[in-house]
Amino acid sequence: MTTAVEIRGVSKSFGETNAVVDLDLNVPTGSLCGFLGPNGAGKSTTIRMLMSIIHADKGSVQVLDTTALKAKDRIGYLPEERGVYRKMKVGGFVEYIGKLKGVRGSILRKRINDWLERVELPGIQNRRCEELSKGMQQKVQFLAAIIHEPELIILDEPFAGLDPVNARVIGKIINELHQQGRTILFSTHVLPQAEQICDRIIMIDQGKKVLDGTVGSIQDQFDPRVIRVEPVDHTCDLSNISGASQIANTSKGKHLLMRLEDNAEATEVLRQIVQSTPVRGIEIVKPTLDEVFIEQVARRRGHEAALQVREEMSHA
């Protein structure tokens, strides 16, 4: 298996803040990889190092077997900081970006028209970018990032600020580009979006990698050791349950997650919970990615920190 992105032992600090700490990661060629974590986890710093915008304090970074600067025409990049040339017309802006990437003439103009249709912005070529809503501007910037049909597409929070309808449009296109064989790495703090479309996941917290693998393999590591409980009384105390401990609240407090201890019998723990408090529902579940991630935060930083991260990551 070839590798599109390879990071080895990379660290980056800003003053007293350690943004990325001894990070290793591989993005296989042809994969659709979600780079996940809460705000401030180090995702954007890592992506900026990948793009040679900033340089690591230590470690090595390779992109398409070289550096992003040398491979720039083979890479599509949507930065976290949104921005278009506001006074330019949409068609002129995308055409200008396409020419910078080596695409010209009738081929480029046809691509622009086709892509504006696909992102559900038909007929806006002659409108100035400043006349568009923020969501429309974001879709235009996304289009500009992929107009040259790059091998590697790096997207920093591509869904941020989009309403659910437009987020689905962009998600569908990302999946289609993946099916065409593109390698895609995108960062997000909204884990359910990544869970729906990614085949591989990398999770970081406080600049350190906590999980790395396919979606299925990550879930299998924690399955079936998680119990989801929906108690009648959401303030109930289940700390007296032997064989399991509470991980976090989910779904705005409607459910509790309990992690089975290694030698615990699931049926015995279920019996204890039902005897301890009335419940509307209880089941052993395959955890979602956000539940897995929150558990990792709880193990590293404690229950209160996990609850805070859960609240942060529940908002798109």
C-alpha positions in Angstrom: 0.0 0.0 0.0 1.4 3.4 -1.0 1.2 6.4 1.2 0.0 9.9 0.1 0.9 11.6 3.4 3.5 10.5 6.0 4.3 12.2 9.2 6.9 10.9 11.6 7.6 12.2 15.1 6.3 15.7 14.4 6.0 18.3 17.1 5.1 22.0 17.0 4.9 24.5 19.8 3.8 28.1 20.0 5.4 29.7 23.0 4.3 27.7 26.0 1.6 25.8 24.0 2.4 22.4 22.6 0.1 22.3 19.6 1.3 18.9 18.2 3.3 16.4 20.2 5.3 13.5 18.6 2.7 12.8 16.0 2.9 9.9 13.6 0.4 9.3 10.9 0.0 7.8 7.4 -2.7 8.5 4.9 -2.9 5.6 2.4 -3.2 6.5 -1.3 -6.8 6.4 -2.4 -8.2 6.6 1.2 -10.9 8.9 2.5 -9.4 9.8 5.9 -11.1 11.9 8.6 -8.8 13.8 10.9 -10.8 14.3 14.0 -10.7 16.1 17.3 -12.2 19.0 19.3 -11.3 22.6 18.5 -7.8 23.3 19.6 -6.7 19.6 19.3 -4.0 20.5 16.7 -5.7 19.5 13.5 -5.2 22.8 11.7 -1.6 23.1 12.9 -0.9 19.7 11.5 -2.5 20.5 8.1 -0.5 23.7 7.9 2.6 21.7 8.4 1.5 19.3 5.7 1.0 22.2 3.3 4.4 23.8 4.2 2.7 26.9 5.5 4.5 26.4 8.8 7.3 24.1 9.7 7.6 21.5 12.4 10.0 22.0 15.3 11.1 18.4 14.9 10.1 15.4 12.8 9.5 14.8 9.1 6.6 15.5 6.8 6.2 14.0 3.3 3.4 14.7 0.9 3.2 12.7 -2.3 6.8 11.5 -1.7 8.0 15.1 -1.6 6.9 18.4 0.0 3.6 20.2 -0.6 5.5 23.1 -2.2 7.0 20.8 -4.8 3.7 18.9 -5.3 1.4 22.0 -5.2 -0.2 21.4 -8.5 -1.2 17.9 -7.5 -2.8 19.0 -4.2 -6.2 20.7 -3.6 -6.4 22.6 -0.3 -9.3 24.2 1.4 -7.9 26.2 4.4 -9.7 26.8 7.7 -9.7 30.5 7.0 -12.3 31.2 4.5 -11.7 33.7 1.8 -12.5 34.6 -1.8 -11.5 37.7 -3.9 -14.7 39.5 -3.0 -14.7 42.0 -5.9 -14.1 39.3 -8.5 -16.9 37.6 -10.3 -17.4 34.0 -9.4 -16.4 32.6 -12.8 -13.4 34.9 -13.0 -12.2 33.9 -9.5 -12.4 30.1 -10.1 -10.8 30.6 -13.5 -7.9 32.5 -12.0 -7.3 29.7 -9.4 -7.6 27.1 -12.1 -5.0 28.9 -14.3 -2.6 29.0 -11.3 -2.9 25.2 -11.1 -2.2 24.8 -14.8 -5.7 24.4 -16.3 -6.8 26.8 -19.0 -9.1 27.5 -21.9 -12.3 25.8 -22.8 -11.6 22.8 -20.6 -11.4 25.0 -17.5 -14.5 27.0 -18.5 -16.5 23.8 -19.0 -15.3 22.5 -15.6 -16.4 25.7 -13.9 -19.9 25.5 -15.4 -20.2 21.8 -14.6 -19.0 22.2 -11.0 -21.3 25.1 -10.3 -24.2 22.9 -11.3 -22.9 20.1 -9.0 -22.6 22.3 -6.0 -26.1 23.7 -6.7 -24.9 27.1 -7.7 -26.0 27.3 -11.4 -25.8 30.5 -13.3 -23.8 32.6 -10.8 -20.6 33.0 -12.9 -21.2 36.7 -13.4 -22.1 37.5 -9.8 -19.5 39.1 -7.6 -18.2 36.9 -4.8 -19.2 39.6 -2.2 -22.8 39.3 -3.3 -23.0 35.6 -2.2 -23.9 34.3 1.2 -21.2 32.9 3.4 -22.3 29.4 2.6 -22.3 30.1 -1.1 -18.8 31.6 -0.9 -17.6 28.5 0.9 -18.9 26.2 -1.8 -17.2 28.4 -4.4 -13.9 28.2 -2.4 -14.4 24.4 -2.2 -14.9 24.3 -6.0 -11.7 26.3 -6.5 -9.8 23.8 -4.4 -10.7 20.9 -6.6 -11.1 22.5 -10.1 -7.7 21.2 -11.2 -8.6 17.6 -10.4 -5.9 17.0 -7.8 -4.5 13.7 -6.7 -4.6 14.7 -3.0 -7.4 16.8 -1.5 -6.9 18.4 2.0 -9.9 20.0 3.5 -9.8 21.9 6.8 -13.2 21.9 8.4 -15.1 21.7 5.1 -18.5 21.5 6.8 -18.0 24.4 9.2 -20.7 27.1 8.8 -22.7 25.1 6.3 -26.4 24.3 6.9 -27.4 20.6 6.8 -28.5 20.7 3.2 -25.3 22.2 1.9 -23.2 20.0 4.2 -24.9 17.0 2.5 -24.1 18.4 -0.9 -20.4 18.7 0.0 -20.3 15.4 1.7 -21.8 13.7 -1.4 -19.1 15.3 -3.6 -16.3 14.3 -1.3 -17.5 10.7 -1.4 -17.7 10.9 -5.3 -14.2 12.2 -5.5 -13.1 9.3 -3.3 -14.8 6.8 -5.5 -12.9 8.3 -8.5 -9.6 7.4 -6.7 -8.7 10.7 -5.1 -6.9 10.6 -1.7 -8.8 12.9 0.7 -7.9 14.1 4.1 -10.3 16.3 5.9 -10.4 17.6 9.4 -13.6 18.1 11.5 -14.7 18.3 15.0 -18.1 16.9 14.1 -17.6 13.2 14.3 -21.0 11.9 13.0 -20.2 13.5 9.6 -16.9 11.7 9.3 -18.4 8.4 10.5 -20.9 8.5 7.6 -18.3 8.9 4.7 -14.8 8.0 5.9 -13.1 4.7 5.5 -10.2 5.6 7.8 -10.1 7.8 11.0 -7.3 9.5 12.9 -8.3 11.1 16.2 -6.1 13.5 18.1 -6.5 15.3 21.5 -4.3 18.0 22.8 -1.9 17.4 20.0 -1.5 13.7 20.5 -2.9 10.8 18.5 -5.4 8.7 20.4 -6.9 6.5 17.7 -5.9 5.5 14.2 -7.5 2.9 11.9 -10.5 2.0 9.8 -13.9 2.9 11.2 -14.8 -0.7 11.6 -11.5 -1.6 13.4 -11.8 1.3 15.8 -15.4 0.3 16.7 -14.4 -3.3 17.1 -11.8 -2.4 19.7 -14.6 -1.1 21.9 -17.4 -3.6 21.0 -19.3 -5.0 22.7 -18.1 -3.4 25.9 -20.3 -0.4 26.0 -23.8 -0.3 27.5 -26.2 2.6 26.7 -28.8 3.3 29.3 -31.8 5.6 29.1 -32.9 6.1 32.7 -36.2 7.5 33.7 -34.4 9.8 36.1 -31.5 11.4 34.2 -29.9 12.5 37.5 -29.6 8.9 38.8 -26.3 7.7 40.3 -24.9 4.5 38.9 -21.6 4.7 40.6 -22.5 1.7 42.8 -22.7 -0.6 39.8 -19.9 -3.2 40.0 -18.3 -4.4 36.8 -18.9 -1.1 34.8 -18.2 2.6 35.1 -19.8 5.6 33.5 -18.1 7.1 30.5 -20.2 10.1 29.6 -23.7 11.5 28.9 -24.9 11.4 25.3 -27.7 12.9 23.3 -28.0 15.9 25.6 -28.1 13.9 28.7 -30.9 11.4 27.7 -28.5 8.5 27.7 -25.6 7.3 29.9 -22.7 5.3 28.6 -21.3 2.6 30.8 -18.0 0.8 30.0 -17.8 -2.8 31.0 -14.7 -3.9 32.9 -12.6 -6.5 31.2 -13.8 -9.5 33.3 -17.4 -8.3 33.8 -20.4 -10.3 32.7 -22.6 -8.1 30.6 -25.8 -9.8 31.7 -24.9 -9.3 35.4 -24.2 -5.6 34.9 -27.5 -5.1 33.0 -29.3 -6.8 35.9 -27.7 -4.5 38.4 -28.6 -1.3 36.4 -32.2 -2.3 36.0 -32.5 -3.1 39.8 -30.8 0.2 40.6 -33.0 2.6 38.7 -36.0 2.5 36.4 -35.0 2.7 32.7 -36.7 3.4 29.5 -34.2 1.5 27.5 -30.9 -0.4 28.0 -28.7 -2.1 25.4 -25.2 -3.3 24.6 -24.1 -1.2 21.6 -21.4 -0.8 19.0 -20.2 2.7 20.0 -20.3 5.6 17.6 -17.0 7.4 16.8 -17.8 10.3 19.1 -18.5 7.9 22.0 -15.2 6.1 21.4 -13.4 9.5 21.3 -15.0 10.7 24.4 -14.0 7.6 26.2 -10.4 8.2 25.2 -10.6 11.7 26.5 -12.0 10.4 29.8 -9.2 7.9 30.2 -6.5 10.6 29.5 -8.0 13.7 31.1 -10.9 12.6 33.3 -14.6 12.4 33.3 -15.3 16.2 33.6 -12.9 17.0 30.6 -14.7 14.3 28.6 -18.1 15.9 29.3 -16.8 19.3 28.2 -15.3 17.9 25.0 -18.6 16.1 24.3 -20.5 19.5 24.6 -18.0 21.2 22.2 -18.2 18.5 19.6 -22.0 18.3 19.6 -22.2 21.6 17.7 -21.4 21.7 14.0 
